[in-house]
Amino acid sequence: MIDYSSFESAVGLNWYETDPHLQLLMDRHLTVGDRDFAEPLLKEFGALAGGAIAERAEMTDKNPPRLERYDRWGDEVGDVVHHPSALDTKRDLVEFGFFALERKWGRRIPQPLSAAWAYLLCQAETAMHCAMGMTTGAASVIEHAGTDEQRDRYLPLLMADEWDHFGSGAMFLTERQGGSDLGPVSTVARQRDDGAWRLDGDKWFCSNVDADVILTLARPEGAPEGTTRGLGLFLVPRRRRDGSRNGIVIKRLKDKLGTRMVPTAEVTFVDCDAELVTAPRSDLESRASDPSTARGEGGLNRMMDMVNASRRGVALMGLGIARRCFLEAAIYAHHRQAFDRPLCDWPLMRRVLVNMIVELEAAAALCFEPTGALDRLSRKEAKRGDAELVRVITPLSKLRAARRGVELATAGLEVFGGNGYIENFPMARQLRDAQCHTIWEGTENIVALDVLRSFRRDASYTALLSRLRETLATGPDALAREKNLLAGEIDRVDDATAAVLSMNSERADLRAGELAAWLADICSATLLVDTAGFALERDHDARSALVARLYVRHHLAPDRRARVVDDDDSEATHFDSLVRYAPLEVLP
Ligand SMILES: Cc1cc2nc3c(=O)[nH]c(=O)nc-3n(C[C@H](O)[C@H](O)[C@H](O)COP(=O)(O)OP(=O)(O)OC[C@H]3O[C@@H](n4cnc5c(N)ncnc54)[C@H](O)[C@@H]3O)c2cc1C
């Protein structure tokens, strides 16, 4: 059982050891051999994230990066100056092996473990994960789509485990005219007679702007205008081959609400050296004997590989904030007194904390679900439906966890009362940072529309529903009522999705948000039932079953009268189990 009253503060704790639910997720998603391997590394990283990284994050937020555009002689240098607190954390992550995991430990790193590391890091500082996540994303794109020369030149930088040899990655897509719609991208790529490429154009949101390796979209001269079919994917190195500054002019750093650690800038490419990674789809189509073979190829599609990986990262950012806010709120509520009792002894506060943890665990179920399929896909041992499942759970988890980050930050802030609103308590920064994640890597509307697109184009819909039905079929008898209800709900969403898919796109789009939210609820609930079955069978512990029951009751059987007058007081009576993780022998 976790004794929050014994903690002075969340910072300084080992965030893995104080999170029995993360431990359960690792038990559920890792094989026995991987679990043994993961345990000491999670303990080590839990101490680092909850200790030095969390402490420095507060300092960095108050001392954000600044741009030194000119040197003392007035020559343009475009240097971004970081506070030592940010650099120390980056160094710790590089030396921990964050970017060279497989090489450092000489073995495959299971996806659930890397997701857990990211989750722990995001509890401290989501902006750091943004900077670091884009590095991993750039490495992955170059590994899969780059030339041999690009792999040899850039991967050692992006995958270094020594600070002096490390270089980070970034992706610049968004232009002034918009980020959701990339069709109008106006950055131009010109190829010189010697075959080398030069870029000219403006990029409007460039996070981690001082990265060493930037992936960007540009339209080669002559490629179709106004459509993503005409976009190529280019690599822009920070320095030209002769070591001089490349034509990347940082006009200014944005004055952001949150995520201040990572410098986000407006940039102009001026006669900027670039390397082609993937040609525009229009180009591939014209060169292929059968143009349909170019479907799913081209510059934007390769860029979307990175965007999808980043979307899973942003989902973990929202989740990390949700967990941090729950932990902070739980500790505060065990210390702060009102009317002669600790806050956590008051029934309505118990309901607030229980609601927070139920929502947290539901979102976590969704975020960790694709890790197994991703592992199988990378080992080329995929089960039927794995790729489609990853395709649809990615936008669903981003949608849900990013929103829960904002909601739990709001709820947690209120647990602190007026102090929550004050910057020298921990909650204000969390709320400021959380607000970014519903926008980054696709706004809520755009990811909801992406769920619909995955159903239209990638057959994810049938894969998702059959996986949900299979999972439910093996769920525990103790949750028979919830399983019945969920089975009916899956049938209803199946019907509704078929109806939406038969509509014209204007009418279907109108319904995309509702449909995605409903699916996220059903998926989360089904996955909670699955975890509940695991914990009941292995540990005879009904805590997770109670979490699943409460989630179903709140989201899928919302009976407002029952919430007010029924006999179920479990949020108060089973508070020890739900919030302090005491095992529960019998499901009430
Ligand atoms: C802090 C921060 C850092 C960022 N870093 C980067 C970065 O490193 N690289 C990068 O490329 N971008 C970056 N972005 C940009 C981000 O990806 C975009 O802001 C995002 O994709 C949305 O684009 P937009 O801001 O142009 O909004 P718009 O595209 O103008 O959208 C405005 C609103 O319209 C809605 N909307 C748009 N189209 C539709 C539609 N068809 N149906 C319904 N609603 C619609 C959107 O949901 C949104 O609510 C960053 C943004 C922020 C805030």
The ligand as an SDF file (V2000), in Angstrom:
LIG
                    3D

 53 58  0  0  0  0  0  0  0  0999 V2000
    4.2300   24.3410  -28.8460 C   0  0  0  0  0  0  0  0  0  0  0  0
    4.0710   23.8350  -30.2320 C   0  0  0  0  0  0  0  0  0  0  0  0
    5.1210   23.2270  -30.8610 C   0  0  0  0  0  0  0  0  0  0  0  0
    5.0020   22.7950  -32.1770 C   0  0  0  0  0  0  0  0  0  0  0  0
    6.0680   22.2080  -32.7820 N   0  0  0  0  0  0  0  0  0  0  0  0
    5.9800   21.8330  -34.0770 C   0  0  0  0  0  0  0  0  0  0  0  0
    7.0890   21.2470  -34.7650 C   0  0  0  0  0  0  0  0  0  0  0  0
    8.1570   21.0340  -34.2030 O   0  0  0  0  0  0  0  0  0  0  0  0
    6.9660   20.9400  -36.0730 N   0  0  0  0  0  0  0  0  0  0  0  0
    5.8050   21.1490  -36.7410 C   0  0  0  0  0  0  0  0  0  0  0  0
    5.7470   20.8510  -37.9130 O   0  0  0  0  0  0  0  0  0  0  0  0
    4.7250   21.6800  -36.1230 N   0  0  0  0  0  0  0  0  0  0  0  0
    4.7920   22.0160  -34.8110 C   0  0  0  0  0  0  0  0  0  0  0  0
    3.7010   22.5530  -34.1790 N   0  0  0  0  0  0  0  0  0  0  0  0
    2.5310   22.8650  -34.9570 C   0  0  0  0  0  0  0  0  0  0  0  0
    1.3870   21.9170  -34.7430 C   0  0  0  0  0  0  0  0  0  0  0  0
    1.6790   20.6660  -35.2970 O   0  0  0  0  0  0  0  0  0  0  0  0
    0.1740   22.5880  -35.3490 C   0  0  0  0  0  0  0  0  0  0  0  0
   -0.1450   23.7000  -34.5350 O   0  0  0  0  0  0  0  0  0  0  0  0
   -1.0040   21.6650  -35.4770 C   0  0  0  0  0  0  0  0  0  0  0  0
   -0.7410   20.6530  -36.3930 O   0  0  0  0  0  0  0  0  0  0  0  0
   -2.2580   22.4330  -35.9140 C   0  0  0  0  0  0  0  0  0  0  0  0
   -1.9990   23.2340  -37.0120 O   0  0  0  0  0  0  0  0  0  0  0  0
   -2.3730   24.7920  -36.9730 P   0  0  0  0  0  0  0  0  0  0  0  0
   -1.8400   25.3640  -35.7180 O   0  0  0  0  0  0  0  0  0  0  0  0
   -1.9210   25.4050  -38.2190 O   0  0  0  0  0  0  0  0  0  0  0  0
   -3.9250   24.8300  -36.8610 O   0  0  0  0  0  0  0  0  0  0  0  0
   -5.0140   24.7600  -38.1040 P   0  0  0  0  0  0  0  0  0  0  0  0
   -4.5170   23.7110  -38.9980 O   0  0  0  0  0  0  0  0  0  0  0  0
   -5.0880   26.1440  -38.6040 O   0  0  0  0  0  0  0  0  0  0  0  0
   -6.2590   24.3470  -37.3170 O   0  0  0  0  0  0  0  0  0  0  0  0
   -7.0280   25.2590  -36.5230 C   0  0  0  0  0  0  0  0  0  0  0  0
   -8.2240   24.5220  -35.9440 C   0  0  0  0  0  0  0  0  0  0  0  0
   -9.0110   24.0160  -37.0010 O   0  0  0  0  0  0  0  0  0  0  0  0
   -9.2580   22.6390  -36.8250 C   0  0  0  0  0  0  0  0  0  0  0  0
   -9.3260   21.9820  -38.1330 N   0  0  0  0  0  0  0  0  0  0  0  0
   -8.4360   22.0110  -39.1380 C   0  0  0  0  0  0  0  0  0  0  0  0
   -8.8710   21.2750  -40.1710 N   0  0  0  0  0  0  0  0  0  0  0  0
  -10.0690   20.7730  -39.8150 C   0  0  0  0  0  0  0  0  0  0  0  0
  -11.0320   19.9320  -40.4320 C   0  0  0  0  0  0  0  0  0  0  0  0
  -10.8470   19.4120  -41.6460 N   0  0  0  0  0  0  0  0  0  0  0  0
  -12.1570   19.6220  -39.7500 N   0  0  0  0  0  0  0  0  0  0  0  0
  -12.3720   20.1190  -38.5270 C   0  0  0  0  0  0  0  0  0  0  0  0
  -11.5030   20.9080  -37.8800 N   0  0  0  0  0  0  0  0  0  0  0  0
  -10.3640   21.2370  -38.5120 C   0  0  0  0  0  0  0  0  0  0  0  0
   -8.1080   22.1250  -35.9870 C   0  0  0  0  0  0  0  0  0  0  0  0
   -8.5120   20.9840  -35.2480 O   0  0  0  0  0  0  0  0  0  0  0  0
   -7.8610   23.3280  -35.0880 C   0  0  0  0  0  0  0  0  0  0  0  0
   -8.7180   23.2690  -33.9740 O   0  0  0  0  0  0  0  0  0  0  0  0
    3.7960   22.9710  -32.8590 C   0  0  0  0  0  0  0  0  0  0  0  0
    2.6970   23.5690  -32.2080 C   0  0  0  0  0  0  0  0  0  0  0  0
    2.8340   23.9920  -30.9140 C   0  0  0  0  0  0  0  0  0  0  0  0
    1.6720   24.6450  -30.2330 C   0  0  0  0  0  0  0  0  0  0  0  0
  1  2  1  0
  2  3  1  0
  2 52  2  0
  3  4  2  0
  4  5  1  0
  4 50  1  0
  5  6  2  0
  6  7  1  0
  6 13  1  0
  7  8  2  0
  7  9  1  0
  9 10  1  0
 10 11  2  0
 10 12  1  0
 12 13  2  0
 13 14  1  0
 14 15  1  0
 14 50  1  0
 15 16  1  0
 16 17  1  0
 16 18  1  0
 18 19  1  0
 18 20  1  0
 20 21  1  0
 20 22  1  0
 22 23  1  0
 23 24  1  0
 24 25  2  0
 24 26  1  0
 24 27  1  0
 27 28  1  0
 28 29  2  0
 28 30  1  0
 28 31  1  0
 31 32  1  0
 32 33  1  0
 33 34  1  0
 33 48  1  0
 34 35  1  0
 35 36  1  0
 35 46  1  0
 36 37  1  0
 36 45  1  0
 37 38  2  0
 38 39  1  0
 39 40  1  0
 39 45  2  0
 40 41  1  0
 40 42  2  0
 42 43  1  0
 43 44  2  0
 44 45  1  0
 46 47  1  0
 46 48  1  0
 48 49  1  0
 50 51  2  0
 51 52  1  0
 52 53  1  0
M  END
$$$$
